[in-house]
Amino acid sequence: MLTIARRFSRAANCGNQIIIDFNNVDIVKNIQKREYDAIWNTVDSVRSDIKKTDLKKFKEAFGDDFHQALTFVENTDRLIAMNYHTIFRPLNNNPDPEKVVFRGKIWISGDVSGNKIDEIITKQSHEVGFSVGNHSIGHATNKTINSYKKTTGSANFLQKCFVSHYDFGDFCIPEHVNSDGIIIKNARDVPDKDILNYDAKIFKYERSKYVLGQLREDFGRVAYDENGEVVGFGRISTYPSGECCINPMYADNIDIARNILKDILEEMTLDSDKYWRLKLYSHDYSQESYGWIRPFLKTMTHRTEIYKLMCDHKQQGMDFSKVFSQFNPSNCPI
């Protein structure tokens, strides 16, 4: 997923135009306080959907399998590009024994001129295995598909991905949602294995620390059937800006997804002074990924395509049928 600063971030104003080449940049991969401060001050502080501690938490969750490469103007603290990759290792239930290399967020400052920055980022990706025929997967916009194809040798995509934003004032809590046989529990009150075993049915790669950390922060829920089997989980994350995000919503069917959301919203309350808007990611694998939220809205549903999930191999380790909304797309494919 590529973000160009001049379009999406005020970070475009951080300096004068500069022509970049391999001989006038410093590449930093061992991220310490200086680099985290640069990321926050240059990019993330103007975003409405991130907390200052998020990036460190992602690194702690994925450990050595989370690769960060920051590009600075040589001998300065001027950050001009970021490139993130995560290596996902297959679980025992995965029919595909190969690890995948996922390219998450790419950010390039709007004050960079020339094409060399693309070559620098491509080299960084190759160094972590994001390359032709190496089980590579990542998000690409319509403008960056050609660059993705050059890196991986493939322009195949698994699904289109979309985003919707709804003001909290446009939400309502429906009186009647079919809850027959559905039991909702707080994610903090359930065993780890209940969450992880369900996640492993959908995403057959190791990400246990990440999933547990996400579900137990802010407003996380786990759904059970009458036999005590997990049938879904979901979470709404909240940010200092007042923005909230459903990330993720996994469920066996639409009624379960709606019951999870209803339970969360009842705890949050629809306080439009406290909460600004709700972000929802969706995909085109199934129509329900888009329409499931309709009973909670006083306005029309809408969405905008933001990227395609690209893949250079036959992907067998992900089940999109239960994904109503995904995890943070900077960190996970679904």
C-alpha contacts under 8 A as a table, 3 or more apart, distances in Angstrom:
res1	aa1	res2	aa2	distance
1	M	103	R	7.57
1	M	104	G	5.86
1	M	105	K	5.05
1	M	106	I	5.86
1	M	138	G	7.09
1	M	139	H	4.60
1	M	140	A	5.05
1	M	141	T	6.68
1	M	307	Y	7.09
1	M	330	S	7.19
2	L	105	K	6.22
2	L	106	I	4.65
2	L	107	W	5.87
2	L	108	I	7.79
2	L	139	H	7.98
2	L	140	A	6.79
2	L	141	T	7.07
2	L	144	T	7.23
3	T	8	F	6.87
3	T	105	K	7.57
3	T	106	I	6.03
3	T	107	W	4.73
3	T	108	I	6.44
4	I	7	R	5.81
4	I	8	F	6.27
4	I	9	S	7.75
4	I	107	W	6.07
4	I	108	I	5.31
4	I	109	S	6.28
4	I	110	G	6.06
5	A	8	F	5.10
5	A	9	S	4.72
5	A	10	R	6.91
5	A	11	A	6.02
5	A	12	A	5.27
5	A	107	W	7.07
5	A	108	I	6.13
5	A	109	S	4.88
5	A	110	G	4.63
6	R	9	S	6.04
6	R	10	R	6.97
6	R	11	A	7.30
6	R	12	A	4.75
6	R	13	N	7.99
6	R	109	S	6.98
6	R	110	G	4.32
6	R	111	D	7.49
7	R	110	G	7.67
9	S	12	A	6.34
9	S	43	V	7.09
9	S	46	V	6.94
9	S	47	R	7.77
10	R	13	N	5.93
10	R	14	C	7.90
10	R	46	V	7.05
11	A	14	C	5.36
11	A	42	T	5.62
11	A	43	V	5.94
11	A	109	S	6.84
11	A	110	G	7.47
12	A	15	G	7.41
12	A	109	S	5.88
12	A	110	G	4.63
12	A	111	D	5.81
13	N	16	N	7.85
13	N	110	G	7.91
13	N	111	D	7.49
14	C	42	T	7.40
14	C	111	D	7.75
15	G	111	D	6.65
16	N	111	D	6.26
17	Q	111	D	4.56
17	Q	112	V	5.79
17	Q	113	S	6.52
18	I	111	D	6.32
18	I	112	V	5.21
18	I	113	S	5.78
19	I	112	V	6.04
19	I	113	S	4.81
19	I	114	G	5.87
20	I	24	N	6.53
20	I	25	V	7.19
20	I	112	V	6.76
20	I	113	S	6.75
20	I	114	G	6.77
20	I	116	K	6.11
20	I	117	I	6.27
21	D	24	N	5.73
21	D	25	V	6.95
21	D	116	K	5.49
21	D	117	I	6.99
22	F	25	V	6.08
22	F	116	K	7.42
22	F	120	I	6.96
24	N	73	V	6.33
24	N	74	E	5.14
25	V	71	T	6.49
25	V	72	F	5.54
25	V	73	V	4.60
25	V	74	E	4.19
25	V	75	N	7.83
26	D	71	T	5.80
26	D	72	F	5.14
26	D	73	V	6.20
26	D	74	E	4.98
26	D	75	N	7.14
27	I	69	A	6.56
27	I	70	L	5.66
27	I	71	T	4.71
27	I	72	F	6.42
28	V	31	I	6.84
28	V	69	A	5.75
28	V	70	L	5.15
28	V	71	T	6.49
28	V	72	F	7.82
29	K	67	H	7.38
29	K	68	Q	5.59
29	K	69	A	4.70
29	K	70	L	6.41
30	N	68	Q	7.70
31	I	34	R	7.78
31	I	35	E	5.58
31	I	36	Y	6.79
31	I	68	Q	7.39
32	Q	35	E	5.41
32	Q	36	Y	6.20
33	K	36	Y	5.04
33	K	37	D	6.00
34	R	37	D	5.23
34	R	38	A	6.28
35	E	38	A	4.95
35	E	39	I	6.20
35	E	70	L	7.92
36	Y	39	I	5.11
36	Y	40	W	6.22
37	D	40	W	5.14
37	D	41	N	5.98
38	A	41	N	5.20
38	A	42	T	5.76
38	A	43	V	8.00
38	A	77	D	7.07
38	A	78	R	7.72
38	A	79	L	6.57
39	I	42	T	5.38
39	I	43	V	5.56
39	I	44	D	6.28
39	I	79	L	7.43
40	W	43	V	5.61
40	W	44	D	4.63
40	W	45	S	5.21
40	W	52	K	6.91
41	N	44	D	6.71
41	N	45	S	5.76
42	T	45	S	7.12
42	T	79	L	7.03
43	V	46	V	6.30
43	V	47	R	7.29
44	D	47	R	5.17
44	D	50	I	6.92
44	D	52	K	7.67
45	S	52	K	7.71
47	R	50	I	6.37
48	S	239	Y	7.04
48	S	240	P	7.68
48	S	241	S	5.40
48	S	242	G	7.77
48	S	243	E	6.26
49	D	238	T	7.99
49	D	239	Y	6.02
49	D	241	S	7.48
49	D	243	E	6.30
49	D	244	C	7.31
49	D	245	C	7.74
50	I	54	D	6.65
50	I	239	Y	6.34
51	K	54	D	5.34
51	K	239	Y	6.35
51	K	240	P	7.34
52	K	55	L	7.28
53	T	56	K	5.64
53	T	57	K	6.35
54	D	57	K	5.07
54	D	58	F	6.23
55	L	58	F	5.11
55	L	59	K	6.35
56	K	59	K	5.10
56	K	60	E	6.16
57	K	60	E	5.00
57	K	61	A	6.06
58	F	61	A	5.09
58	F	62	F	6.26
58	F	66	F	7.80
58	F	210	Y	6.94
58	F	331	N	7.80
59	K	62	F	5.40
59	K	63	G	5.43
59	K	64	D	7.91
59	K	66	F	5.95
60	E	63	G	5.23
61	A	207	R	7.67
61	A	209	K	5.07
61	A	210	Y	4.92
61	A	213	G	7.88
62	F	65	D	5.49
62	F	66	F	5.36
62	F	86	T	7.62
62	F	207	R	7.01
62	F	209	K	7.31
62	F	210	Y	6.89
63	G	66	F	5.81
64	D	67	H	6.99
65	D	86	T	5.56
65	D	87	I	5.03
65	D	88	F	7.35
66	F	84	Y	7.40
66	F	85	H	5.99
66	F	86	T	4.55
66	F	87	I	6.62
67	H	84	Y	5.71
67	H	85	H	5.08
67	H	86	T	6.09
67	H	128	V	7.57
68	Q	82	M	7.35
68	Q	83	N	5.94
68	Q	84	Y	4.72
68	Q	85	H	6.62
69	A	82	M	5.88
69	A	83	N	5.19
69	A	84	Y	6.48
69	A	124	Q	7.07
70	L	79	L	7.17
70	L	80	I	7.84
70	L	81	A	5.87
70	L	82	M	4.68
70	L	83	N	6.52
71	T	79	L	6.04
71	T	80	I	5.76
71	T	81	A	5.00
71	T	82	M	6.35
72	F	75	N	7.83
72	F	76	T	6.71
72	F	77	D	6.44
72	F	78	R	5.39
72	F	79	L	4.48
72	F	80	I	5.61
72	F	81	A	7.17
73	V	76	T	5.67
73	V	77	D	7.19
73	V	78	R	5.59
73	V	79	L	6.69
73	V	80	I	6.97
79	L	109	S	7.85
80	I	108	I	5.90
80	I	109	S	4.92
80	I	111	D	7.95
80	I	112	V	7.11
81	A	106	I	7.39
81	A	107	W	5.36
81	A	108	I	4.39
81	A	109	S	6.03
82	M	105	K	7.56
82	M	106	I	5.51
82	M	107	W	5.01
82	M	108	I	6.63
83	N	103	R	7.98
83	N	104	G	7.65
83	N	105	K	6.08
83	N	106	I	4.59
83	N	107	W	6.65
83	N	121	I	6.87
83	N	124	Q	7.70
83	N	125	S	7.87
84	Y	103	R	6.11
84	Y	104	G	5.46
84	Y	105	K	5.47
84	Y	106	I	6.47
85	H	101	V	6.84
85	H	102	F	5.49
85	H	103	R	4.43
85	H	104	G	5.62
85	H	105	K	7.74
85	H	125	S	7.61
85	H	128	V	7.57
85	H	331	N	7.99
86	T	101	V	5.99
86	T	102	F	5.16
86	T	103	R	6.55
86	T	104	G	7.33
86	T	331	N	7.08
86	T	332	C	7.94
87	I	99	K	6.85
87	I	100	V	5.84
87	I	101	V	4.64
87	I	102	F	6.12
88	F	99	K	5.61
88	F	100	V	5.32
88	F	101	V	6.44
88	F	102	F	7.39
88	F	205	Y	5.67
88	F	206	E	6.10
88	F	207	R	7.40
89	R	98	E	7.27
89	R	99	K	4.51
89	R	100	V	6.70
89	R	205	Y	5.27
89	R	206	E	5.57
90	P	93	N	7.94
90	P	94	N	5.89
90	P	96	D	7.21
90	P	97	P	6.05
90	P	98	E	6.55
90	P	99	K	5.71
90	P	204	K	6.02
90	P	205	Y	4.28
90	P	206	E	6.26
90	P	317	G	7.84
91	L	94	N	5.46
91	L	200	A	7.64
91	L	204	K	5.46
91	L	205	Y	5.01
91	L	206	E	6.02
93	N	200	A	7.86
93	N	204	K	6.62
94	N	97	P	6.60
94	N	204	K	5.31
94	N	205	Y	7.39
94	N	316	Q	7.47
94	N	317	G	5.59
95	P	316	Q	6.44
95	P	317	G	6.72
96	D	315	Q	7.85
96	D	316	Q	6.12
96	D	317	G	6.44
98	E	135	H	7.29
99	K	135	H	6.98
100	V	134	N	7.55
100	V	135	H	4.95
100	V	136	S	5.73
100	V	137	I	6.92
101	V	128	V	7.78
101	V	129	G	6.56
101	V	130	F	5.75
101	V	134	N	7.64
101	V	135	H	6.28
101	V	136	S	4.85
101	V	137	I	6.15
102	F	130	F	7.37
102	F	136	S	6.02
102	F	137	I	4.85
102	F	138	G	5.27
102	F	332	C	7.42
102	F	333	P	7.21
103	R	125	S	7.83
103	R	130	F	7.28
103	R	136	S	7.76
103	R	137	I	6.46
103	R	138	G	4.72
103	R	139	H	7.07
104	G	138	G	6.21
104	G	139	H	6.73
104	G	329	P	6.77
104	G	330	S	4.38
104	G	331	N	5.59
104	G	332	C	7.15
105	K	329	P	8.00
105	K	330	S	4.90
105	K	331	N	7.64
108	I	112	V	7.50
109	S	112	V	5.88
112	V	117	I	7.80
114	G	117	I	7.07
115	N	118	D	5.59
115	N	119	E	6.98
116	K	119	E	5.04
116	K	120	I	6.22
117	I	120	I	4.96
117	I	121	I	6.21
118	D	121	I	5.20
118	D	122	T	6.07
119	E	122	T	5.04
119	E	123	K	6.13
120	I	123	K	5.20
120	I	124	Q	6.38
121	I	124	Q	5.01
121	I	125	S	6.27
122	T	125	S	5.04
122	T	126	H	6.22
122	T	151	T	6.66
123	K	126	H	5.08
123	K	127	E	6.26
124	Q	127	E	5.18
124	Q	128	V	6.90
125	S	128	V	5.55
125	S	129	G	6.52
125	S	130	F	5.09
125	S	131	S	7.21
126	H	129	G	5.03
126	H	130	F	5.04
126	H	131	S	5.47
126	H	151	T	7.82
127	E	130	F	7.36
129	G	134	N	6.57
129	G	136	S	7.78
130	F	134	N	6.63
130	F	135	H	7.77
130	F	136	S	5.40
130	F	137	I	7.95
130	F	151	T	7.46
130	F	152	T	6.91
131	S	134	N	5.69
131	S	135	H	7.99
131	S	136	S	6.44
131	S	151	T	5.51
131	S	152	T	4.51
131	S	153	G	7.58
132	V	135	H	7.98
132	V	136	S	7.53
132	V	151	T	6.43
132	V	152	T	3.93
132	V	153	G	5.07
132	V	154	S	7.60
132	V	312	D	7.41
133	G	136	S	7.25
133	G	152	T	6.75
133	G	153	G	7.35
133	G	312	D	6.46
133	G	313	H	7.31
134	N	152	T	7.92
134	N	312	D	7.76
135	H	311	C	7.54
135	H	312	D	6.12
135	H	313	H	5.93
136	S	152	T	6.82
136	S	311	C	6.04
136	S	312	D	5.74
136	S	313	H	7.50
137	I	309	L	7.20
137	I	310	M	5.52
137	I	311	C	4.46
137	I	312	D	6.58
137	I	333	P	7.65
138	G	309	L	5.72
138	G	310	M	5.26
138	G	311	C	6.71
138	G	333	P	6.85
139	H	307	Y	5.96
139	H	308	K	5.54
139	H	309	L	4.63
139	H	310	M	5.82
139	H	329	P	7.90
139	H	333	P	7.68
140	A	143	K	7.77
140	A	144	T	5.60
140	A	145	I	5.57
140	A	148	Y	6.94
140	A	307	Y	5.17
140	A	308	K	5.38
140	A	309	L	6.59
140	A	310	M	6.71
141	T	144	T	5.19
141	T	145	I	6.15
141	T	306	I	6.38
141	T	307	Y	4.31
141	T	308	K	6.24
142	N	145	I	5.65
142	N	307	Y	6.89
142	N	308	K	7.88
143	K	146	N	7.36
144	T	147	S	5.22
144	T	148	Y	6.23
145	I	148	Y	4.93
145	I	149	K	6.08
145	I	155	A	6.84
146	N	149	K	5.02
146	N	150	K	6.22
146	N	155	A	7.69
147	S	150	K	5.11
147	S	151	T	6.37
148	Y	151	T	5.15
148	Y	152	T	6.12
148	Y	153	G	7.72
148	Y	154	S	7.51
148	Y	155	A	7.30
149	K	152	T	5.30
149	K	153	G	4.82
149	K	154	S	4.82
149	K	155	A	5.23
150	K	153	G	5.54
150	K	154	S	7.67
152	T	312	D	6.52
153	G	312	D	7.14
154	S	311	C	7.11
154	S	312	D	5.19
155	A	310	M	6.79
155	A	311	C	7.53
155	A	312	D	7.44
156	N	310	M	5.84
156	N	311	C	5.84
156	N	312	D	6.54
157	F	160	K	7.72
157	F	308	K	6.28
157	F	309	L	5.43
157	F	310	M	4.11
157	F	311	C	5.59
158	L	308	K	7.45
158	L	309	L	5.59
158	L	310	M	6.11
158	L	311	C	6.70
159	Q	283	H	6.51
159	Q	284	D	6.09
159	Q	285	Y	6.21
159	Q	308	K	5.92
159	Q	309	L	5.60
159	Q	310	M	7.83
160	K	283	H	5.56
160	K	284	D	5.65
160	K	285	Y	7.85
160	K	305	E	7.03
160	K	307	Y	6.28
160	K	308	K	4.50
160	K	309	L	6.38
161	C	281	Y	7.14
161	C	282	S	5.81
161	C	283	H	4.39
161	C	284	D	6.77
161	C	305	E	5.83
161	C	306	I	6.08
161	C	307	Y	5.50
161	C	308	K	5.69
161	C	309	L	7.11
162	F	281	Y	5.66
162	F	282	S	5.13
162	F	283	H	5.81
162	F	303	R	6.01
162	F	304	T	5.22
162	F	305	E	4.18
162	F	306	I	5.31
162	F	307	Y	7.09
163	V	279	K	6.93
163	V	280	L	5.64
163	V	281	Y	4.56
163	V	282	S	6.24
163	V	303	R	5.43
163	V	304	T	5.47
163	V	305	E	6.52
163	V	306	I	6.66
164	S	279	K	5.69
164	S	280	L	5.11
164	S	281	Y	6.48
164	S	282	S	7.98
164	S	302	H	6.16
164	S	303	R	4.52
164	S	304	T	6.50
165	H	277	R	6.51
165	H	278	L	5.65
165	H	279	K	4.65
165	H	280	L	6.47
165	H	303	R	7.71
166	Y	170	D	6.67
166	Y	171	F	7.79
166	Y	277	R	5.38
166	Y	278	L	5.24
166	Y	279	K	6.62
167	D	170	D	5.43
167	D	171	F	7.29
167	D	272	S	7.91
167	D	276	W	6.13
167	D	277	R	4.11
167	D	278	L	6.32
168	F	171	F	5.39
168	F	270	L	6.48
168	F	271	D	7.25
168	F	272	S	5.25
168	F	275	Y	6.42
168	F	276	W	5.84
168	F	277	R	4.92
168	F	278	L	6.55
169	G	270	L	7.39
169	G	271	D	7.90
169	G	272	S	5.57
170	D	297	L	5.82
170	D	298	K	5.18
170	D	299	T	6.15
171	F	270	L	7.09
171	F	296	F	5.58
171	F	297	L	4.71
171	F	298	K	5.93
172	C	270	L	7.45
172	C	295	P	7.97
172	C	296	F	5.03
172	C	297	L	5.85
172	C	298	K	6.67
173	I	262	K	6.51
173	I	265	L	7.32
173	I	266	E	7.52
173	I	295	P	7.93
173	I	296	F	5.62
174	P	177	V	6.74
174	P	262	K	7.82
174	P	295	P	6.31
174	P	296	F	6.10
177	V	255	D	7.11
177	V	258	R	7.08
177	V	259	N	6.76
178	N	255	D	6.07
178	N	259	N	7.73
179	S	182	I	5.32
179	S	183	I	7.94
179	S	255	D	6.97
179	S	256	I	7.49
179	S	259	N	6.58
181	G	225	D	5.52
181	G	226	E	5.36
182	I	223	A	6.60
182	I	224	Y	5.86
182	I	225	D	5.03
182	I	226	E	6.75
182	I	256	I	6.92
182	I	259	N	7.85
183	I	223	A	5.58
183	I	224	Y	5.04
183	I	225	D	6.12
183	I	226	E	7.30
184	I	221	R	6.58
184	I	222	V	5.81
184	I	223	A	4.54
184	I	224	Y	6.37
184	I	259	N	7.62
184	I	260	I	6.66
184	I	263	D	7.43
185	K	189	D	6.97
185	K	190	V	7.32
185	K	221	R	5.63
185	K	222	V	5.30
185	K	223	A	6.33
185	K	224	Y	7.93
186	N	189	D	5.47
186	N	190	V	7.10
186	N	219	F	7.99
186	N	220	G	6.11
186	N	221	R	4.66
186	N	222	V	6.27
187	A	190	V	5.69
187	A	215	L	6.11
187	A	216	R	5.62
187	A	220	G	5.16
187	A	221	R	4.69
187	A	222	V	5.53
188	R	215	L	7.88
188	R	216	R	5.39
188	R	220	G	7.60
190	V	194	D	6.92
190	V	195	I	7.86
190	V	222	V	7.81
191	P	194	D	5.55
191	P	195	I	7.21
192	D	195	I	5.55
192	D	196	L	6.21
192	D	212	L	7.16
193	K	196	L	4.96
193	K	197	N	5.60
194	D	197	N	5.54
194	D	198	Y	6.43
194	D	230	V	6.50
195	I	198	Y	5.46
195	I	199	D	6.24
195	I	212	L	7.37
195	I	222	V	7.38
195	I	230	V	7.70
195	I	233	F	7.54
196	L	199	D	5.00
196	L	200	A	6.04
196	L	208	S	6.35
196	L	211	V	7.55
196	L	212	L	7.71
197	N	200	A	5.10
197	N	201	K	6.72
198	Y	201	K	5.36
198	Y	202	I	7.07
198	Y	230	V	6.56
198	Y	231	V	7.51
198	Y	232	G	7.32
199	D	202	I	5.34
199	D	203	F	5.94
199	D	204	K	7.67
200	A	203	F	5.20
200	A	204	K	4.87
200	A	205	Y	7.01
201	K	204	K	6.30
201	K	319	D	7.33
202	I	317	G	7.71
202	I	318	M	5.43
202	I	319	D	4.69
202	I	320	F	7.06
202	I	322	K	7.10
202	I	323	V	7.96
203	F	317	G	6.10
203	F	318	M	4.75
203	F	319	D	6.62
203	F	334	I	7.66
204	K	317	G	5.04
204	K	318	M	6.24
205	Y	317	G	7.25
207	R	210	Y	5.44
207	R	211	V	6.24
208	S	211	V	5.24
208	S	212	L	6.15
209	K	212	L	5.37
209	K	213	G	6.02
210	Y	213	G	5.20
210	Y	214	Q	6.13
211	V	214	Q	5.18
211	V	215	L	6.10
212	L	215	L	5.31
212	L	216	R	6.12
213	G	216	R	5.48
213	G	217	E	6.34
214	Q	217	E	5.46
214	Q	220	G	7.92
214	Q	235	R	7.76
215	L	218	D	7.82
215	L	219	F	7.47
215	L	220	G	4.83
215	L	221	R	7.21
215	L	234	G	7.13
215	L	235	R	5.93
216	R	219	F	7.19
216	R	220	G	5.67
217	E	220	G	6.72
217	E	237	S	7.29
218	D	235	R	7.57
218	D	236	I	6.70
218	D	237	S	5.47
218	D	238	T	6.52
219	F	235	R	5.41
219	F	236	I	5.25
219	F	237	S	6.45
219	F	264	I	6.34
220	G	233	F	7.51
220	G	234	G	5.77
220	G	235	R	4.11
220	G	236	I	6.53
220	G	264	I	7.50
221	R	233	F	5.53
221	R	234	G	5.41
221	R	235	R	6.17
221	R	260	I	6.37
221	R	264	I	7.38
222	V	230	V	7.13
222	V	231	V	7.90
222	V	232	G	5.93
222	V	233	F	4.24
222	V	234	G	6.63
222	V	260	I	7.46
223	A	230	V	5.77
223	A	231	V	5.54
223	A	232	G	4.98
223	A	233	F	5.78
223	A	256	I	7.07
223	A	260	I	6.90
224	Y	227	N	7.68
224	Y	228	G	5.53
224	Y	229	E	5.28
224	Y	230	V	4.39
224	Y	231	V	5.34
224	Y	232	G	7.13
225	D	228	G	5.43
225	D	229	E	5.48
225	D	230	V	6.54
225	D	231	V	6.46
226	E	229	E	7.42
231	V	251	A	5.85
231	V	252	D	5.54
231	V	256	I	7.41
232	G	249	M	7.65
232	G	250	Y	5.28
232	G	251	A	3.89
232	G	252	D	6.12
232	G	256	I	6.74
232	G	257	A	7.18
233	F	248	P	7.78
233	F	249	M	6.08
233	F	250	Y	5.39
233	F	251	A	6.31
233	F	257	A	7.85
233	F	260	I	7.18
234	G	246	I	7.40
234	G	247	N	6.97
234	G	248	P	5.30
234	G	249	M	4.21
234	G	250	Y	6.07
234	G	257	A	7.63
234	G	260	I	6.47
234	G	261	L	7.49
235	R	246	I	5.79
235	R	247	N	5.71
235	R	248	P	5.75
235	R	249	M	6.60
235	R	264	I	7.86
236	I	244	C	6.44
236	I	245	C	5.36
236	I	246	I	4.49
236	I	247	N	6.13
236	I	248	P	7.62
236	I	264	I	7.51
237	S	244	C	5.46
237	S	245	C	5.25
237	S	246	I	6.50
237	S	247	N	6.94
238	T	242	G	6.80
238	T	243	E	6.15
238	T	244	C	4.44
238	T	245	C	6.68
239	Y	242	G	5.56
239	Y	243	E	5.55
239	Y	244	C	6.19
240	P	243	E	7.35
241	S	276	W	7.51
242	G	274	K	6.27
242	G	275	Y	4.45
242	G	276	W	4.61
242	G	277	R	6.89
243	E	275	Y	6.19
243	E	276	W	5.22
243	E	277	R	5.05
243	E	278	L	6.01
243	E	279	K	7.41
244	C	275	Y	7.15
244	C	276	W	7.52
244	C	277	R	6.11
244	C	278	L	4.69
244	C	279	K	6.07
245	C	278	L	5.36
245	C	279	K	4.50
245	C	280	L	6.06
246	I	249	M	6.64
246	I	278	L	7.37
246	I	279	K	6.39
246	I	280	L	5.55
246	I	281	Y	7.40
246	I	325	S	6.72
246	I	326	Q	7.93
247	N	280	L	7.67
247	N	281	Y	7.71
247	N	325	S	6.19
247	N	326	Q	5.49
247	N	327	F	4.59
247	N	328	N	6.22
248	P	323	V	7.91
248	P	324	F	7.64
248	P	325	S	5.07
248	P	326	Q	4.49
248	P	327	F	4.63
248	P	328	N	7.71
249	M	257	A	6.62
249	M	323	V	6.33
249	M	324	F	5.28
249	M	325	S	4.75
249	M	326	Q	6.39
250	Y	257	A	7.03
250	Y	322	K	5.40
250	Y	323	V	4.77
250	Y	324	F	5.77
250	Y	325	S	6.83
250	Y	326	Q	7.68
251	A	254	I	7.10
251	A	256	I	5.95
251	A	257	A	5.52
251	A	322	K	5.16
251	A	323	V	6.73
251	A	324	F	7.18
252	D	256	I	6.83
252	D	257	A	7.96
252	D	322	K	5.50
253	N	256	I	5.62
253	N	257	A	6.64
253	N	322	K	7.08
254	I	257	A	5.12
254	I	258	R	6.22
254	I	288	E	7.03
254	I	292	W	6.18
255	D	258	R	5.13
255	D	259	N	6.18
256	I	259	N	5.13
256	I	260	I	6.26
257	A	260	I	5.25
257	A	261	L	6.35
257	A	292	W	7.64
257	A	324	F	7.50
258	R	261	L	5.14
258	R	262	K	6.02
258	R	292	W	7.03
258	R	293	I	7.07
259	N	262	K	5.01
259	N	263	D	6.12
260	I	263	D	5.30
260	I	264	I	6.37
261	L	264	I	5.16
261	L	265	L	6.12
262	K	265	L	5.22
262	K	266	E	6.13
263	D	266	E	5.27
263	D	267	E	6.63
264	I	267	E	5.30
264	I	268	M	6.24
265	L	268	M	4.91
265	L	269	T	5.57
265	L	270	L	6.82
266	E	269	T	5.20
266	E	270	L	7.80
268	M	271	D	7.66
270	L	275	Y	7.72
271	D	274	K	5.42
271	D	275	Y	5.99
272	S	275	Y	4.96
272	S	276	W	5.88
273	D	276	W	6.99
280	L	325	S	6.67
281	Y	325	S	5.18
281	Y	326	Q	6.33
282	S	289	S	5.40
282	S	290	Y	5.73
282	S	324	F	6.40
282	S	325	S	5.25
282	S	326	Q	7.20
283	H	286	S	7.15
283	H	289	S	6.12
283	H	290	Y	7.11
283	H	324	F	7.91
283	H	325	S	7.79
284	D	287	Q	6.40
284	D	289	S	7.23
284	D	290	Y	7.88
285	Y	289	S	7.68
285	Y	320	F	6.73
285	Y	321	S	7.16
286	S	289	S	5.78
286	S	290	Y	7.90
286	S	321	S	6.91
287	Q	290	Y	5.71
287	Q	291	G	6.52
288	E	291	G	5.03
288	E	292	W	5.28
288	E	324	F	7.05
289	S	292	W	6.20
289	S	323	V	6.98
289	S	324	F	4.36
289	S	325	S	6.71
290	Y	293	I	7.20
290	Y	324	F	7.48
291	G	294	R	5.56
291	G	301	T	7.38
292	W	295	P	7.57
292	W	324	F	7.74
293	I	296	F	5.76
293	I	297	L	7.15
294	R	297	L	5.49
294	R	300	M	7.82
294	R	301	T	6.57
297	L	300	M	7.20
297	L	301	T	7.66
309	L	333	P	7.16
311	C	314	K	7.62
311	C	315	Q	7.44
315	Q	318	M	7.01
319	D	322	K	6.66
319	D	323	V	7.63
320	F	323	V	5.19
320	F	334	I	7.81
323	V	326	Q	6.30
323	V	334	I	7.50
325	S	334	I	7.99
326	Q	329	P	7.23
326	Q	333	P	7.94
326	Q	334	I	4.78
327	F	331	N	7.55
327	F	332	C	6.26
327	F	333	P	7.82
327	F	334	I	5.79
328	N	331	N	5.66
328	N	332	C	6.27
328	N	334	I	7.95
329	P	332	C	5.33
329	P	333	P	6.11
329	P	334	I	6.96
